[in-house]
Amino acid sequence: MNEMRGQPDRPSITISAVMPCRNEVKCIEPVVRSILDQQTPDGGFEIILADGRSEDGTREILDRLAEEDERIRWVDNEKKITPAGMNVGIQVARGRFIAILGAHNRYAHDYLAQAARLLDDHPEYDNVGGSMFLECETDTQQAIAEVFHHPFAVGGARWHDPEYEGRADTVFGGVYRREVFDRIGLFDEELVRNQDDEFNLRLIRSGGIIWHSPSIRSWYYPRKTIRAVFDMYRQYGYWKVRVIQKHRIPASIRHLIPGLFVFTQVFLLISILFGTGIAIAGLPVGRWLSGLSGLLFLIIMSVYGLIIGVASVRLAKRKGRQLLSRIIRAFLAFHYGYGIGFVEGIRDFVINRTGPSEKRSVLTREQNV
């Protein structure tokens, strides 16, 4: 992890909104303008865009926007990856508070003002974030959005609940006190994914408080296909192994369950095949092994199928029966994507110790465009 360095000017405004971006020619200007239209917190704000060597015309847009409004600056992110962009932005930021924002979101007009107010009113909070709502154009995106907010999809992660207020282990679009970075360092640039989760785990383990408030609102455009969701969560699961390996403890038990679920299925299927093979070879224990493994596999899949079925039918009744099959597939994409990625991470980081594969080191959003 990086340390803070090169800070000749200490805070002179209230909030610095740091936004990593790369090849965002279609969406970067609307996002930046939505932030410019923010209710200005006392002390003002600035926008720092950390561009990862864009090749699609994004940099020309950033040049124009910076000329039009003195609140906008952009810096070069030569490493191109998200955590490096976060870090270069933080290092030039002048705000008392630093907001880490995404380039695929729309923010409420009072997003920054609400975050600043919460941090000012509660000096014990180190990081605040809020409710993220998904904006959809198709039935598939609507199904993904419904599953995203369902507790069974994400193991009860509090920040997925737009009505929750209280402590959380992470938040979306976090707004941090500047001194947090002085105290625990910057984002880990090894992590292609989960860099915010890892940073917030460090923050909590250092005694920090992360607070989720529904008064801080933003909107996000979900992936357009179920396959894209599967790929994204596969990458989340993969890099979560590296986070756990670094800290020797997961931030929550829910991070382990999808991987354990997938591993158990694979183990039981292998046991069934192995038992069947030695039974054919004439060993009676093989029939017992394959029978027991088959029974356990059937029980696990029946319970899982029942839970998904009930949850999917309930969501479809509320949101539209035409969504049912897509909702079921979205649940599977969340769970199996994360679980398979986690098992692959165990293979690469723990067993083989080969480090991250090249494919898992490229953001899935870039792979799916």
LUMROMAR-811326 format. One record per atom (N, C-alpha, C): residue number from 1; atom name; y, z, x. Coordinates in steps of 0.05 Angstrom, whole numbers. Atoms other than C-alpha are relative to their C-alpha. Layout:
num/atomo/north/up/east
NUM/CA/Y/Z/X
...
// end
This chain:
num/atomo/north/up/east
1/N/-24/0/17
1/CA/0/0/0
1/C/25/0/18
2/N/-25/3/-15
2/CA/71/-15/23
2/C/18/25/-4
3/N/-19/-21/2
3/CA/125/36/37
3/C/28/-12/-6
4/N/-27/9/4
4/CA/198/30/15
4/C/14/-5/27
5/N/-14/5/-25
5/CA/240/-2/69
5/C/25/-17/-6
6/N/-23/18/3
6/CA/306/-37/79
6/C/18/7/-24
7/N/-16/-8/22
7/CA/348/2/29
7/C/28/9/8
8/N/-27/-8/-9
8/CA/420/0/56
8/C/18/10/-23
9/N/-16/-7/23
9/CA/450/6/-14
9/C/-16/16/-20
10/N/14/-16/20
10/CA/428/63/-59
10/C/10/-7/-27
11/N/-6/8/27
11/CA/431/58/-134
11/C/30/0/-8
12/N/-28/2/9
12/CA/497/34/-163
12/C/2/-8/-30
13/N/1/6/28
13/CA/475/13/-233
13/C/-24/16/-13
14/N/20/-16/13
14/CA/428/43/-285
14/C/-28/-12/3
15/N/27/11/0
15/CA/369/-6/-290
15/C/0/-27/15
16/N/6/26/-12
16/CA/342/-62/-246
16/C/-26/-10/-14
17/N/23/12/13
17/CA/295/-107/-286
17/C/-13/-19/20
18/N/14/17/-20
18/CA/245/-136/-235
18/C/-21/-16/-14
19/N/19/18/13
19/CA/205/-196/-258
19/C/-12/-20/20
20/N/13/20/-16
20/CA/154/-232/-215
20/C/-5/-26/-17
21/N/5/24/15
21/CA/145/-305/-234
21/C/-10/-22/19
22/N/10/22/-15
22/CA/111/-368/-210
22/C/-7/-23/-19
23/N/6/24/16
23/CA/111/-438/-241
23/C/3/6/-30
24/N/-5/-8/28
24/CA/142/-414/-306
24/C/22/-17/-13
25/N/-22/17/8
25/CA/187/-473/-321
25/C/3/-1/-31
26/N/-1/2/29
26/CA/170/-472/-396
26/C/11/25/-13
27/N/-6/-25/14
27/CA/183/-399/-410
27/C/21/18/14
28/N/-16/-19/-16
28/CA/227/-368/-355
28/C/28/3/-12
29/N/-27/-3/10
29/CA/295/-385/-385
29/C/2/15/-26
30/N/-1/-16/25
30/CA/281/-358/-456
30/C/-4/30/6
31/N/5/-28/-6
31/CA/254/-294/-426
31/C/24/13/13
32/N/-23/-11/-13
32/CA/313/-284/-380
32/C/24/3/-19
33/N/-23/-2/19
33/CA/363/-298/-435
33/C/-5/22/-20
34/N/5/-22/18
34/CA/328/-248/-480
34/C/7/26/13
35/N/-8/-25/-14
35/CA/340/-195/-427
35/C/30/1/3
36/N/-29/0/-2
36/CA/412/-217/-417
36/C/13/9/-26
37/N/-10/-8/26
37/CA/422/-205/-492
37/C/-5/29/-7
38/N/6/-29/4
38/CA/399/-133/-484
38/C/25/16/-6
39/N/-20/-20/2
39/CA/441/-76/-508
39/C/4/13/27
40/N/-4/-9/-28
40/CA/473/-54/-443
40/C/0/30/1
41/N/0/-29/-4
41/CA/456/16/-422
41/C/24/9/15
42/N/-22/-11/-16
42/CA/511/61/-394
42/C/-6/-4/29
43/N/5/5/-29
43/CA/519/39/-322
43/C/-8/-28/6
44/N/6/28/-3
44/CA/496/-32/-334
44/C/-29/-5/11
45/N/26/8/-11
45/CA/434/-71/-311
45/C/2/-26/15
46/N/2/25/-14
46/CA/413/-128/-266
46/C/-28/-11/-4
47/N/27/13/2
47/CA/355/-178/-268
47/C/-6/-11/28
48/N/9/10/-26
48/CA/317/-192/-204
48/C/-26/-16/-4
49/N/24/17/3
49/CA/268/-250/-207
49/C/-12/-6/27
50/N/15/4/-26
50/CA/216/-253/-151
50/C/-18/-24/-4
51/N/14/25/4
51/CA/193/-325/-149
51/C/-21/-5/21
52/N/22/5/-18
52/CA/126/-340/-118
52/C/-4/-29/9
53/N/0/27/-11
53/CA/143/-407/-87
53/C/-8/-20/-22
54/N/5/18/22
54/CA/144/-444/-154
54/C/4/-29/9
55/N/0/28/-7
55/CA/132/-519/-151
55/C/5/-18/-24
56/N/-2/15/25
56/CA/147/-540/-223
56/C/29/-2/-10
57/N/-27/0/9
57/CA/223/-534/-226
57/C/11/27/-8
58/N/-9/-27/7
58/CA/227/-459/-239
58/C/23/8/17
59/N/-21/-9/-18
59/CA/270/-448/-178
59/C/27/-13/-6
60/N/-25/13/8
60/CA/322/-498/-201
60/C/12/14/-24
61/N/-10/-15/23
61/CA/327/-460/-267
61/C/11/27/9
62/N/-10/-26/-10
62/CA/335/-394/-229
62/C/27/-3/14
63/N/-26/5/-13
63/CA/391/-424/-187
63/C/22/-3/-21
64/N/-21/4/20
64/CA/428/-446/-249
64/C/6/26/-15
65/N/-5/-25/14
65/CA/419/-380/-285
65/C/15/20/17
66/N/-14/-19/-17
66/CA/442/-340/-225
66/C/29/-8/4
67/N/-28/9/-1
67/CA/505/-383/-221
67/C/15/6/-25
68/N/-13/-5/25
68/CA/519/-372/-294
68/C/6/30/-5
69/N/-4/-29/7
69/CA/512/-296/-295
69/C/-5/17/25
70/N/2/-16/-24
70/CA/525/-248/-238
70/C/-20/23/-1
71/N/20/-21/3
71/CA/474/-199/-266
71/C/-28/-10/10
72/N/26/12/-7
72/CA/418/-247/-244
72/C/-1/-6/30
73/N/6/8/-28
73/CA/390/-252/-173
73/C/-29/-9/1
74/N/29/6/-4
74/CA/326/-284/-149
74/C/-6/1/30
75/N/9/-3/-27
75/CA/287/-271/-86
75/C/-26/-15/4
76/N/24/15/-7
76/CA/231/-307/-50
76/C/-24/18/3
77/N/25/-14/-3
77/CA/161/-280/-59
77/C/-19/-18/15
78/N/16/19/-16
78/CA/127/-315/-1
78/C/-30/3/-2
79/N/29/-4/3
79/CA/59/-284/-15
79/C/-10/-11/-26
80/N/5/13/25
80/CA/61/-314/-85
80/C/-14/19/-21
81/N/15/-16/19
81/CA/20/-257/-117
81/C/18/21/-13
82/N/-17/-18/16
82/CA/46/-209/-170
82/C/9/25/13
83/N/-10/-25/-12
83/CA/46/-143/-132
83/C/20/-4/22
84/N/-20/6/-21
84/CA/83/-175/-74
84/C/27/-6/-12
85/N/-25/6/14
85/CA/135/-201/-123
85/C/13/25/-10
86/N/-11/-25/9
86/CA/143/-132/-153
86/C/13/15/24
87/N/-10/-15/-23
87/CA/153/-102/-84
87/C/25/-11/12
88/N/-25/11/-11
88/CA/205/-151/-58
88/C/23/4/-19
89/N/-21/-6/19
89/CA/243/-141/-122
89/C/10/29/1
90/N/-7/-28/-1
90/CA/241/-66/-118
90/C/16/6/25
91/N/-14/-6/-25
91/CA/265/-67/-46
91/C/29/-9/0
92/N/-28/8/1
92/CA/330/-103/-64
92/C/14/11/-25
93/N/-12/-10/25
93/CA/341/-67/-131
93/C/21/21/6
94/N/-21/-20/-3
94/CA/403/-25/-140
94/C/1/21/-22
95/N/0/-17/23
95/CA/384/12/-203
95/C/-11/28/5
96/N/12/-27/0
96/CA/370/86/-215
96/C/-28/-2/-11
97/N/26/4/12
97/CA/312/62/-257
97/C/-8/-29/6
98/N/10/27/-6
98/CA/268/2/-243
98/C/-21/-8/-21
99/N/18/10/20
99/CA/235/-37/-299
99/C/-17/-23/11
100/N/18/22/-9
100/CA/174/-80/-282
100/C/-7/-16/-25
101/N/2/16/25
101/CA/176/-136/-334
101/C/-17/-25/6
102/N/17/24/-2
102/CA/130/-195/-348
102/C/15/-25/-9
103/N/-14/25/6
103/CA/151/-268/-353
103/C/-11/-14/-25
104/N/11/12/24
104/CA/110/-281/-416
104/C/5/17/-24
105/N/-6/-19/22
105/CA/143/-230/-461
105/C/27/-5/-12
106/N/-26/-2/13
106/CA/200/-222/-509
106/C/6/30/-4
107/N/-6/-29/1
107/CA/236/-155/-507
107/C/20/6/-21
108/N/-19/-9/21
108/CA/271/-117/-562
108/C/28/2/12
109/N/-27/1/-10
109/CA/347/-119/-557
109/C/8/27/13
110/N/-7/-27/-11
110/CA/348/-44/-539
110/C/-22/10/19
111/N/22/-9/-17
111/CA/287/-44/-492
111/C/9/17/24
112/N/-10/-14/-24
112/CA/325/-24/-429
112/C/15/25/-8
113/N/-16/-23/8
113/CA/373/22/-466
113/C/-17/23/-9
114/N/18/-21/9
114/CA/317/60/-500
114/C/-15/13/23
115/N/14/-11/-23
115/CA/279/68/-435
115/C/19/18/17
116/N/-20/-16/-16
116/CA/342/93/-398
116/C/6/26/-15
117/N/-6/-24/16
117/CA/357/141/-455
117/C/-23/21/2
118/N/23/-17/-1
118/CA/286/169/-453
118/C/-2/14/27
119/N/2/-11/-27
119/CA/287/179/-377
119/C/23/20/4
120/N/-22/-18/-3
120/CA/356/211/-380
120/C/-4/26/-16
121/N/5/-23/16
121/CA/335/258/-436
121/C/-23/17/9
122/N/25/-14/-9
122/CA/269/277/-403
122/C/-3/-3/30
123/N/2/3/-29
123/CA/277/287/-328
123/C/-28/4/11
124/N/28/-4/-9
124/CA/203/306/-325
124/C/-16/-26/-1
125/N/14/26/1
125/CA/182/234/-342
125/C/5/-17/24
126/N/-3/17/-24
126/CA/169/188/-283
126/C/-1/-30/-7
127/N/4/28/8
127/CA/150/124/-320
127/C/-2/-1/-30
128/N/2/2/29
128/CA/162/104/-392
128/C/-5/-29/-8
129/N/5/27/10
129/CA/137/44/-431
129/C/-5/2/-30
130/N/2/-1/29
130/CA/124/25/-502
130/C/-19/-20/-12
131/N/18/15/16
131/CA/91/-15/-556
131/C/3/-30/5
132/N/0/29/-4
132/CA/71/-87/-543
132/C/-14/-13/-24
133/N/11/14/23
133/CA/60/-132/-603
133/C/-6/-29/9
134/N/8/27/-8
134/CA/25/-199/-598
134/C/10/-21/-20
135/N/-10/21/17
135/CA/58/-262/-625
135/C/-19/-24/1
136/N/22/19/2
136/CA/9/-315/-649
136/C/8/-26/-14
137/N/-5/26/12
137/CA/11/-389/-666
137/C/-25/-11/-13
138/N/25/10/11
138/CA/-63/-400/-683
138/C/-18/22/-10
139/N/20/-20/10
139/CA/-121/-365/-718
139/C/-14/14/24
140/N/13/-12/-23
140/CA/-154/-354/-650
140/C/18/21/13
141/N/-18/-20/-11
141/CA/-93/-320/-622
141/C/3/25/-18
142/N/-2/-23/18
142/CA/-88/-277/-685
142/C/-25/18/2
143/N/25/-15/-4
143/CA/-161/-256/-676
143/C/1/16/26
144/N/-2/-13/-26
144/CA/-148/-239/-603
144/C/19/24/-3
145/N/-20/-21/4
145/CA/-87/-198/-624
145/C/-12/24/-15
146/N/11/-22/16
146/CA/-125/-158/-676
146/C/-20/16/17
147/N/20/-14/-17
147/CA/-181/-142/-626
147/C/14/16/22
148/N/-15/-14/-21
148/CA/-130/-124/-572
148/C/9/27/-8
149/N/-10/-26/10
149/CA/-103/-68/-615
149/C/-21/18/-11
150/N/22/-16/11
150/CA/-171/-43/-638
150/C/-11/19/21
151/N/10/-19/-20
151/CA/-195/21/-604
151/C/-28/-7/11
152/N/27/6/-10
152/CA/-267/-5/-598
152/C/1/-22/22
153/N/-2/21/-20
153/CA/-243/-65/-557
153/C/7/11/28
154/N/-12/-10/-26
154/CA/-207/-24/-503
154/C/-7/29/5
155/N/9/-27/-6
155/CA/-243/42/-506
155/C/21/22/-7
156/N/-19/-20/8
156/CA/-186/78/-541
156/C/25/2/18
157/N/-24/-1/-18
157/CA/-132/61/-489
157/C/25/4/-17
158/N/-23/-8/18
158/CA/-70/94/-518
158/C/22/-20/-1
159/N/-23/18/0
159/CA/-20/42/-496
159/C/-5/-25/-17
160/N/6/22/18
160/CA/-56/-10/-540
160/C/7/7/-29
161/N/-8/-9/27
161/CA/-36/31/-602
161/C/30/0/-2
162/N/-29/2/1
162/CA/35/10/-621
162/C/14/24/-13
163/N/-12/-23/13
163/CA/45/74/-661
163/C/-2/26/16
164/N/5/-24/-16
164/CA/24/123/-607
164/C/25/9/15
165/N/-21/-12/-17
165/CA/75/170/-574
165/C/-12/23/14
166/N/11/-23/-15
166/CA/55/216/-518
166/C/-7/-9/28
167/N/9/6/-27
167/CA/25/218/-448
167/C/-20/-23/-1
168/N/19/22/-3
168/CA/-14/157/-425
168/C/-7/-2/30
169/N/7/4/-28
169/CA/-51/137/-362
169/C/12/-25/12
170/N/-15/23/-9
170/CA/-13/72/-359
170/C/16/-10/-24
171/N/-16/12/21
171/CA/39/33/-400
171/C/7/-28/7
172/N/-9/27/-5
172/CA/61/-38/-408
172/C/30/0/5
173/N/-28/3/-4
173/CA/128/-58/-380
173/C/14/26/9
174/N/-9/-26/-8
174/CA/138/8/-345
174/C/28/0/12
175/N/-26/-4/-12
175/CA/208/33/-328
175/C/-2/26/16
176/N/5/-22/-19
176/CA/205/79/-267
176/C/26/12/11
177/N/-22/-11/-16
177/CA/252/127/-233
177/C/-3/-11/28
178/N/0/12/-27
178/CA/271/97/-166
178/C/-15/18/20
179/N/12/-18/-19
179/CA/248/160/-129
179/C/-30/1/-1
180/N/29/2/1
180/CA/177/148/-152
180/C/-10/-17/23
181/N/9/19/-22
181/CA/172/90/-102
181/C/5/13/27
182/N/-5/-14/-26
182/CA/203/133/-47
182/C/-23/20/5
183/N/19/-21/-2
183/CA/151/186/-62
183/C/-29/-10/5
184/N/29/8/-2
184/CA/85/147/-69
184/C/-3/-28/10
185/N/2/26/-11
185/CA/101/79/-40
185/C/2/-22/-21
186/N/-3/24/17
186/CA/100/9/-71
186/C/-27/-8/-12
187/N/24/10/12
187/CA/48/-32/-108
187/C/-19/-11/22
188/N/20/9/-20
188/CA/-17/-48/-71
188/C/-3/-30/-1
189/N/0/29/0
189/CA/-13/-121/-51
189/C/-28/-11/5
190/N/27/10/-1
190/CA/-88/-126/-41
190/C/-11/-7/-28
191/N/10/2/27
191/CA/-98/-123/-117
191/C/13/-23/-15
192/N/-10/22/16
192/CA/-91/-189/-153
192/C/4/8/-29
193/N/-2/-12/26
193/CA/-103/-152/-218
193/C/0/31/3
194/N/2/-29/1
194/CA/-97/-79/-238
194/C/19/15/19
195/N/-18/-14/-19
195/CA/-40/-65/-189
195/C/17/21/-14
196/N/-15/-20/15
196/CA/-1/-28/-243
196/C/-17/24/-7
197/N/19/-22/6
197/CA/-62/13/-263
197/C/-4/17/25
198/N/4/-15/-24
198/CA/-74/32/-191
198/C/25/16/7
199/N/-24/-14/-6
199/CA/-1/50/-181
199/C/3/25/-18
200/N/-3/-22/19
200/CA/0/93/-244
200/C/-21/21/5
201/N/20/-20/-7
201/CA/-64/127/-223
201/C/10/17/24
202/N/-12/-15/-22
202/CA/-30/146/-157
202/C/22/18/-10
203/N/-22/-16/11
203/CA/30/170/-197
203/C/-10/25/-14
204/N/11/-23/14
204/CA/-11/215/-242
204/C/-13/20/19
205/N/14/-18/-19
205/CA/-52/243/-185
205/C/20/14/18
206/N/-20/-14/-15
206/CA/13/261/-150
206/C/16/20/-17
207/N/-14/-19/18
207/CA/34/302/-211
207/C/20/-13/-19
208/N/-19/14/17
208/CA/75/249/-246
208/C/-8/-2/-29
209/N/4/2/29
209/CA/82/239/-321
209/C/7/-28/-9
210/N/-4/26/12
210/CA/75/172/-356
210/C/2/4/-30
211/N/-5/-5/28
211/CA/102/169/-427
211/C/1/-26/-16
212/N/0/24/17
212/CA/88/118/-482
212/C/16/7/-25
213/N/-17/-4/24
213/CA/141/112/-537
213/C/2/-25/-17
214/N/-3/24/17
214/CA/141/64/-597
214/C/28/-9/-3
215/N/-28/8/2
215/CA/217/62/-592
215/C/6/-22/21
216/N/-3/21/-21
216/CA/208/15/-531
216/C/-19/-22/-7
217/N/17/21/12
217/CA/183/-51/-559
217/C/2/-27/15
218/N/0/27/-10
218/CA/163/-119/-533
218/C/-22/-16/-14
219/N/19/18/12
219/CA/124/-180/-555
219/C/-12/-18/21
220/N/15/15/-21
220/CA/71/-219/-516
220/C/-15/-23/-13
221/N/16/23/10
221/CA/38/-287/-526
221/C/-28/1/12
222/N/27/-3/-11
222/CA/-37/-279/-520
222/C/-12/-26/9
223/N/14/24/-9
223/CA/-85/-328/-488
223/C/-7/-17/-25
224/N/5/18/22
224/CA/-100/-389/-531
224/C/-29/-4/-7
225/N/29/4/5
225/CA/-176/-389/-525
225/C/-15/25/6
226/N/18/-23/-5
226/CA/-232/-339/-527
226/C/-10/-1/29
227/N/9/2/-28
227/CA/-256/-366/-460
227/C/21/10/19
228/N/-21/-10/-17
228/CA/-189/-351/-429
228/C/2/30/0
229/N/1/-30/2
229/CA/-193/-279/-454
229/C/-24/10/17
230/N/24/-8/-15
230/CA/-263/-274/-425
230/C/6/-1/30
231/N/-6/3/-29
231/CA/-239/-299/-357
231/C/20/21/9
232/N/-20/-20/-8
232/CA/-179/-252/-356
232/C/-13/28/2
233/N/12/-27/-1
233/CA/-220/-190/-373
233/C/-23/1/21
234/N/19/0/-23
234/CA/-274/-211/-323
234/C/14/6/26
235/N/-15/-6/-24
235/CA/-220/-209/-270
235/C/10/29/0
236/N/-7/-29/2
236/CA/-195/-141/-296
236/C/-23/18/9
237/N/23/-16/-8
237/CA/-265/-113/-290
237/C/-7/-1/29
238/N/6/5/-28
238/CA/-275/-143/-222
238/C/18/17/18
239/N/-19/-15/-17
239/CA/-212/-112/-191
239/C/1/29/-6
240/N/1/-29/6
240/CA/-222/-46/-227
240/C/-19/14/20
241/N/19/-12/-19
241/CA/-281/-34/-180
241/C/15/7/26
242/N/-14/-6/-25
242/CA/-234/-39/-120
242/C/19/23/-3
243/N/-18/-23/6
243/CA/-185/10/-152
243/C/-16/26/2
244/N/17/-24/0
244/CA/-241/60/-164
244/C/-10/6/28
245/N/10/-4/-27
245/CA/-268/49/-94
245/C/21/13/18
246/N/-22/-11/-16
246/CA/-200/64/-64
246/C/5/30/-6
247/N/-7/-27/8
247/CA/-190/128/-103
247/C/-24/18/-5
248/N/25/-15/3
248/CA/-263/149/-110
248/C/-2/14/-27
249/N/1/-11/27
249/CA/-250/165/-183
249/C/13/-20/-19
250/N/-13/18/20
250/CA/-235/123/-246
250/C/23/15/-14
251/N/-21/-12/15
251/CA/-171/136/-284
251/C/-10/11/-27
252/N/11/-8/26
252/CA/-213/142/-347
252/C/-30/-9/-1
253/N/28/6/3
253/CA/-287/142/-365
253/C/-4/-27/-13
254/N/3/26/14
254/CA/-275/81/-409
254/C/-2/-23/19
255/N/1/21/-19
255/CA/-267/39/-347
255/C/-28/-6/10
256/N/27/3/-10
256/CA/-340/49/-330
256/C/-20/-11/-21
257/N/19/5/22
257/CA/-372/37/-398
257/C/-8/-30/-2
258/N/9/28/2
258/CA/-370/-40/-402
258/C/-19/-9/22
259/N/18/7/-22
259/CA/-401/-47/-333
259/C/-27/12/-3
260/N/26/-14/5
260/CA/-455/4/-349
260/C/-15/-14/-22
261/N/12/14/22
261/CA/-468/-32/-414
261/C/-14/-26/9
262/N/11/25/-10
262/CA/-479/-99/-380
262/C/-23/5/20
263/N/21/-6/-19
263/CA/-519/-69/-323
263/C/-25/9/-14
264/N/23/-10/15
264/CA/-565/-33/-372
264/C/-15/-23/-13
265/N/13/23/12
265/CA/-579/-98/-409
265/C/-16/-16/20
266/N/13/15/-21
266/CA/-595/-135/-345
266/C/-25/15/10
267/N/22/-16/-10
267/CA/-639/-78/-320
267/C/-24/-1/-20
268/N/21/-1/20
268/CA/-678/-75/-386
268/C/-14/-28/-2
269/N/12/27/1
269/CA/-688/-151/-388
269/C/-18/-5/24
270/N/17/3/-23
270/CA/-715/-150/-317
270/C/-25/17/-3
271/N/23/-17/4
271/CA/-761/-92/-335
271/C/-20/-13/-20
272/N/17/13/19
272/CA/-787/-131/-395
272/C/-16/-23/14
273/N/14/22/-14
273/CA/-803/-192/-351
273/C/-20/11/20
274/N/19/-12/-20
274/CA/-833/-149/-296
274/C/-24/12/-13
275/N/22/-12/14
275/CA/-875/-110/-344
275/C/-19/-21/-12
276/N/17/21/11
276/CA/-900/-173/-378
276/C/-16/-13/22
277/N/14/13/-23
277/CA/-918/-203/-310
277/C/-23/17/9
278/N/22/-16/-10
278/CA/-960/-144/-287
278/C/-21/5/-22
279/N/20/-2/21
279/CA/-992/-139/-356
279/C/-18/-24/0
280/N/16/24/-2
280/CA/-1015/-211/-349
280/C/-19/2/23
281/N/17/-3/-24
281/CA/-1042/-192/-281
281/C/-22/20/-5
282/N/22/-18/7
282/CA/-1087/-141/-316
282/C/6/29/3
283/N/-7/-28/-3
283/CA/-1049/-76/-305
283/C/11/11/-27
284/N/-8/-10/27
284/CA/-1043/-36/-371
284/C/28/11/0
285/N/-26/-12/-1
285/CA/-979/-2/-347
285/C/22/-20/-6
286/N/-19/21/5
286/CA/-944/-69/-353
286/C/7/-2/-29
287/N/-5/2/28
287/CA/-952/-71/-428
287/C/17/24/-9
288/N/-16/-24/7
288/CA/-924/0/-433
288/C/29/-3/9
289/N/-27/3/-10
289/CA/-864/-17/-389
289/C/15/-21/-15
290/N/-15/21/15
290/CA/-846/-81/-425
290/C/5/9/-29
291/N/-4/-10/27
291/CA/-855/-48/-493
291/C/23/20/-2
292/N/-21/-20/0
292/CA/-811/11/-477
292/C/28/-13/6
293/N/-25/13/-7
293/CA/-758/-32/-444
293/C/10/-18/-23
294/N/-7/17/23
294/CA/-759/-80/-504
294/C/11/17/-22
295/N/-10/-18/22
295/CA/-750/-22/-553
295/C/28/10/6
296/N/-27/-10/-8
296/CA/-691/7/-514
296/C/21/-22/-2
297/N/-19/23/1
297/CA/-659/-62/-509
297/C/7/-6/-30
298/N/-4/6/28
298/CA/-668/-73/-584
298/C/18/21/-13
299/N/-16/-21/11
299/CA/-638/-5/-601
299/C/30/-3/9
300/N/-27/3/-10
300/CA/-577/-15/-556
300/C/14/-23/-13
301/N/-13/24/11
301/CA/-563/-85/-582
301/C/5/3/-30
302/N/-3/-4/28
302/CA/-573/-64/-654
302/C/24/18/-6
303/N/-23/-18/4
303/CA/-524/-6/-649
303/C/26/-14/7
304/N/-24/14/-8
304/CA/-474/-49/-612
304/C/8/-21/-21
305/N/-5/21/20
305/CA/-481/-106/-662
305/C/10/12/-26
306/N/-9/-13/24
306/CA/-473/-58/-720
306/C/30/8/2
307/N/-28/-9/-4
307/CA/-408/-29/-692
307/C/19/-23/0
308/N/-17/24/-1
308/CA/-379/-97/-677
308/C/2/-13/-28
309/N/0/12/27
309/CA/-400/-123/-745
309/C/18/14/-19
310/N/-16/-16/19
310/CA/-368/-66/-784
310/C/30/-3/8
311/N/-28/2/-8
311/CA/-304/-69/-742
311/C/12/-27/-6
312/N/-9/28/4
312/CA/-299/-145/-748
312/C/5/-5/-30
313/N/-3/5/29
313/CA/-310/-146/-824
313/C/25/15/-10
314/N/-23/-15/9
314/CA/-257/-92/-834
314/C/26/-14/8
315/N/-24/14/-9
315/CA/-206/-130/-792
315/C/3/-26/-16
316/N/-1/26/14
316/CA/-223/-196/-827
316/C/9/5/-29
317/N/-8/-6/28
317/CA/-214/-164/-896
317/C/30/4/-1
318/N/-28/-6/-1
318/CA/-144/-142/-876
318/C/17/-25/8
319/N/-16/21/-13
319/CA/-122/-203/-837
319/C/-8/-29/-8
320/N/8/26/9
320/CA/-161/-261/-867
320/C/-29/-5/7
321/N/29/4/-4
321/CA/-235/-277/-875
321/C/-6/-23/19
322/N/4/23/-18
322/CA/-226/-342/-836
322/C/-1/9/29
323/N/-1/-10/-27
323/CA/-217/-299/-774
323/C/-26/13/9
324/N/23/-17/-6
324/CA/-285/-265/-777
324/C/-15/-9/25
325/N/16/9/-23
325/CA/-324/-308/-727
325/C/17/2/25
326/N/-17/-2/-24
326/CA/-265/-310/-679
326/C/4/29/9
327/N/-2/-28/-7
327/CA/-257/-234/-683
327/C/-25/10/14
328/N/25/-8/-13
328/CA/-330/-224/-666
328/C/-1/-11/29
329/N/1/12/-27
329/CA/-325/-272/-607
329/C/21/13/19
330/N/-21/-14/-17
330/CA/-261/-237/-583
330/C/-10/27/9
331/N/12/-25/-9
331/CA/-296/-170/-582
331/C/-20/-4/23
332/N/19/6/-21
332/CA/-352/-201/-541
332/C/14/-7/26
333/N/-15/8/-24
333/CA/-302/-232/-493
333/C/12/24/14
334/N/-11/-24/-12
334/CA/-267/-166/-482
334/C/-21/16/15
335/N/21/-17/-11
335/CA/-331/-127/-470
335/C/-16/-12/22
336/N/17/12/-20
336/CA/-375/-176/-433
336/C/17/-11/23
337/N/-17/8/-22
337/CA/-317/-205/-393
337/C/5/22/20
338/N/-5/-23/-17
338/CA/-298/-137/-366
338/C/-25/10/13
339/N/25/-11/-11
339/CA/-370/-114/-358
339/C/-12/-17/21
340/N/11/18/-20
340/CA/-394/-176/-321
340/C/17/1/25
341/N/-18/-1/-23
341/CA/-332/-174/-276
341/C/-5/26/16
342/N/4/-26/-14
342/CA/-345/-100/-261
342/C/-26/-1/16
343/N/26/2/-15
343/CA/-418/-114/-241
343/C/4/-18/25
344/N/-5/18/-22
344/CA/-394/-172/-197
344/C/17/15/22
345/N/-16/-15/-19
345/CA/-343/-125/-165
345/C/-17/20/15
346/N/19/-18/-14
346/CA/-398/-74/-150
346/C/-15/-15/21
347/N/15/16/-19
347/CA/-437/-130/-117
347/C/17/-6/25
348/N/-17/10/-23
348/CA/-378/-155/-73
348/C/12/23/16
349/N/-15/-21/-13
349/CA/-340/-91/-58
349/C/-18/23/10
350/N/16/-24/-7
350/CA/-395/-38/-56
350/C/-26/-7/14
351/N/27/6/-10
351/CA/-463/-70/-43
351/C/2/-18/25
352/N/-2/19/-22
352/CA/-448/-131/0
352/C/23/5/19
353/N/-24/-6/-16
353/CA/-380/-106/25
353/C/12/-25/12
354/N/-11/25/-9
354/CA/-357/-178/30
354/C/30/-3/-7
355/N/-28/3/9
355/CA/-289/-166/-2
355/C/1/-19/-24
356/N/-3/16/25
356/CA/-261/-205/-61
356/C/-7/-30/5
357/N/6/29/-1
357/CA/-287/-275/-76
357/C/26/-16/-4
358/N/-24/17/2
358/CA/-237/-332/-72
358/C/7/-5/-29
359/N/-4/6/28
359/CA/-246/-348/-146
359/C/13/23/-15
360/N/-10/-24/13
360/CA/-231/-277/-168
360/C/28/8/10
361/N/-26/-6/-12
361/CA/-168/-277/-125
361/C/22/-18/-10
362/N/-20/17/12
362/CA/-132/-331/-165
362/C/3/8/-29
363/N/-5/-9/27
363/CA/-99/-308/-230
363/C/-12/-19/-20
364/N/13/17/19
364/CA/-137/-334/-290
364/C/21/-16/-16
365/N/-20/16/14
365/CA/-72/-356/-323
365/C/5/-26/14
366/N/-3/25/-15
366/CA/-64/-406/-267
366/C/-25/-18/-2
367/N/25/15/1
367/CA/-137/-426/-272
367/C/-2/-15/-27
368/N/4/10/27
368/CA/-131/-439/-347
368/C/23/-18/-10
369/N/-22/18/8
369/CA/-66/-479/-349
369/C/-8/-29/2
// end
